[in-house]
């Protein structure tokens, strides 16, 4: 330990002692960054997975309508008709069939 002590600092550890907390901070930030870019990508403790994540209680009406249309349960005309009713009911404005908002 005598090698690390300098005579100008009164025999104390000197300014190099700040290196270790800095080293730990860099290590922790590096691990968190690595985990966020690999393991935790697209997830977080504040996000839920599955259908309940959309509204908190279940899938949104728009996503249900989209799934029904995609699976072939309803045809295109019924899809657009129901979509316009949902837009009127919930006040959501999106692009319709003609591109109008």
N, C-alpha and C positions, 0 to 999 in steps of 0.2 A: 504494500500500500504506500510505502514511502516513495516509490517511483512515480505514482500518480500525483502526489502532493507537490505543490510548487512553493517556492520560498516567498513569492510575492503575494500569495493569498493567505499568509499566516499559517501555513501547514494544513489548510483545509483541502477539500477535494478540488476546488477550482471550478471554472465555468463548464468543464466537460460533464459535470453531473447532470446538466440539462439534456444531454444527449440521450440518456436512457428513457425518460418519459416521452421524448420525441420518437424514439425508436418503437416504443410500445404503441403510441398513437398511429404511427405508420403501419404497423403490423395489424392492428385492429381494423383500420380503414381498408387495408388491402384485403383482409379476409371477408369483410362485409361486402366490398365491391365484387370480389370473386363469386361469392354466394349469390348476390343479386343478379349477376350476369349469367349464371349457370343454373343453379338449383331453384332459386326463387323467381325465375323469369315469368312474368305474367301473373304471379300470385302474390298474395300478401296477407297478413293477418286481418286486414280490414275487408278483404274480398272473400266472398263465398263462391263456391263452385256449384254448378248445377242450375236447374230451372228456378230455384228460389232466389237466386242472386239478382234476377232482373228487377223484381218489384219488392222483394222482401217476403212476399207471401206466395208467389207462384209466377209462372210465365206471364208476360204482358199479352194483352189481347192482340197486339200487332204481330208478335212472334207466333202466337197460336194460329192466327190467320195465315201467316206465311208458311208455317209447317203444313197446314191443311192444303194449301194450294200446291206446295211442292210435292206432297204425297199423292196428289190427284183426287182428293176428296171433293174439291170444289173446282169449277171451271174458271176461266179467266174473267168472264163477265160477272159472275158472283163474287169473285175476289175483289174486283174494282168497286162493285156496288157496296160490299161490306166495308171496304177500306174507306170509302167516302163517308159512310156513316160513322166510323170510328174517328175520322178526322173532325167531323162536325161535333161529335160527342165530347171528345177530349181536347179539342182546340189545337190539335197538332196540325201544322201545315207542312206539307211535303209536296214533292212533285207528283202530280197525277198522271193520267194517261196522256194528256196533251202537253205536258211539261209545264203547265201553269202552277203557280204556288198559291 
